[in-house]
Amino acid sequence: MSIIKATLEDVPALVELINSAYRGEFSKKGWTSEADLLVGGKRVDEIHMTNMILKKGSMVLKHVTATNQITGCVYLEAHGDHLYLGTLTVSPVEQAKGIGKQLLKASEAEAVLQGKDYIIMTVITVRPELIGWYNRHGYVDTGIRKPFPHEPWQGRPSQPLEFMVLKKMVR
């Protein structure tokens, strides 16, 4: 197993992975599902995934098995003195095997490699189990809240949602 940079060839597999982990009935096999928070829709589509890979100053890291199956990914985007981390994803059937932790560590190593001081991310505030997981890995609540963006193609929120900004110093 290894973590390497994703390419445009990976877009269909990444879209399938991300949507399977966050939306629909299959996502409920894992603990990161947003299926009860957003009704219908997709987390990402091929256009948005392509843009994430091509965006200047950003990258998608993928976790692959020995047979080159993508089992996890994370999006990183450079901003001044920090990296933004988003869409940390592990296949629902592969969760609790350390893949998310490996992707988090690879993201932190990338931040150091790029000379960044810290990583920030946003997490939906009604996800205490996910916030707790990030807290256990050194990410702290900054006290900043951001509105949850509503894009109709991504589904309809089943309740009011907002983001919490988490931060971890890496240098």
N, C-alpha and C positions, 0 to 999 in steps of 0.2 A: 504494500500500500504506500502511496506517496501523495504529496500535495504539489500540484504544478499549476501554472497559469492556464486558464481556459482560452480557447480560440473560437473563432466564428463557427468552426465545424462542430463545436460542442453545444451551440444554441438550442437545437431541438431537445437534446437530452437534459440540458439545464432547465429548460422551461417545464418539461415533464416532471423532473425531480422537484422543483420548487413548488409547483402547483399540487403535486401529490402530498407534499409535507404540510401545506398550509390550508388547502381548500378541499372540500368534498368529504365523503364518507371514509375513503382510504386514509386520509390524513389523521383520522381519529385513532389509528393504530399507534401513533406516536403521541408525545406529550406537547408538541409545539403547534398543534392544529389551531387555526383561527376559524374553523368551520362554524362554531357556535357564535362567533362574534360578527361574521360577515356572511350574509345570505347570498349564495350564488357567486358568480364572477370568478375571476382568475387573480392570482397574486402577481403574475407576470405573463407577458406574451412574447412572441418571437421578436417583434419590433423593439420593445423595451429592453429585452435581453441583449439584442444586437447593439443597441445604443449604449448599454452599460459596459460592454466589452470594448467598444470603439472610443468611448469618451476619453478625451485627453486627461491624463493624470489619474485615471482609474484602472482597475483590473478586477477580474474575477478569478479567484483561486478555486481549484477543484480538488477534491479528494477522490482518488481512483484506486480501484482494487488491482490485483495482479493481472486480472483479465481486462483491464482498462474500463471497467464499469464505474461511472460517476456515482458516488454514494453521498457526497456532500459538496457544498460550495459556500463561498462568502464573497461579498462585494466590498471593495475598498476604493475610496476616493480621496485623493490628496487635497488638503486645504491648508495653506500657510504652515503653521506649526503642528498640525495634527492630521490624522487620517479619520475619515468617517467610515464606520463599519456598518454594513447592512446586509440583509437577506442571508444571514447565517442559517444554512439549511443542511439537515441530515435526513436521509430517507427514513420514513417512519419505521420500517422494518430493521433499520440499522442503528437506531437510536440507543443510547445507554451503552455504547461500545467504545466511547472515547473519541469518536470522530469530530464531534463539535469542539471538544477541548483541543484537539490537534489543529483544527482550523483557526481557533482563537489564538493559539500560540504562534502559528504561522503568520497570522495578521499582525500580531505584536512584533514579531521579528522583522516583518516588512516595514513596519512603522519606524523601528530603530534603523534599519538599513537606509531608509529614506531621510533619516535625520529628524524625524518628527518627535515631539515631546509627549504627545498623548493621543489616545483614540477616543472618539465619541461615537455614540450610537443612540438610536431612539427605540424605545420599547413601549408597547401599548400598556397603559397604567393598570389595566384590569388583568394583567398576566403575572400575578405574584410568584408563581412557580418559576417563570422564566427570569423575572427580575432577581429572585433569590439565587438562581444559577449563576447569573452574571456577577452578583455581589460576591459569591463564593470564589469567583475568579478575579477579584480585585476591582471590579467596576462599581462606582459609587454614584448615587443620585446627586445630580447637580442642583436640584431644586427647580430646574427649568422645565416648563411644560409647553408643548406645542400642539396646535390643533391637528387632528387626524384628517389628512386630505381625503376627500371623497371623490373618487372617480367612478362613475356608474359602471364601467366595464369590470371594475374590481369587486363588485358586489355591494349589497346594501347593509350598512351596519345594523345589527339587531339591538343596539343600545348606544348611548353616547360614548364616544371614544376619544382619547387624547394620548399624546406621546409623552413619555418621561425621557429626559436626556441623561444618559449615563456616561461616565468618563473614567479613564484609567491612564495614569501617568506611565510611560514606558521608558523614560530616560530621567 
